[in-house]
Amino acid sequence: MIKSELVLKIAEQNPHLYQRDVEILVNAILDTISDALARGDRVELRGFGAFSVKRREARRGRNPRTGAAVAVSEKAIPVFKTGKEMRQRLNAAGIGESASAAE
């Protein structure tokens, strides 16, 4: 699902709201989460999951084409950990199971 599909779904479930208002709300929520992560904060949505930022230290990497050593700078990586309710819903629905396991 992409953001525009999410906006449509929420607008369908809430016919009293205009689609443009739903889009503004979705953008505001996502921007707030992004701003919090940029500050280094943790964002927890109970039952859904938690967003946090992990740091990857600077290291020495290798160019796969030439084999030459290259410096890789420190990076901030966003991380998402699912909440307990989300994991239970996914497991109950059988999401991610292979076709052979379902037979």
Buried (B, 14 or more C-beta within 10 A) or exposed (E): EEEEEBBBEBBEEEEEEEBEBBBEBBEEEEEEBEEBBEEEEEBEEEEEBBBBBEEEEEEEEEEEEEEEEEEEEEEEEEEEEBBEEBEEEEEEEEEEEEEEEEE
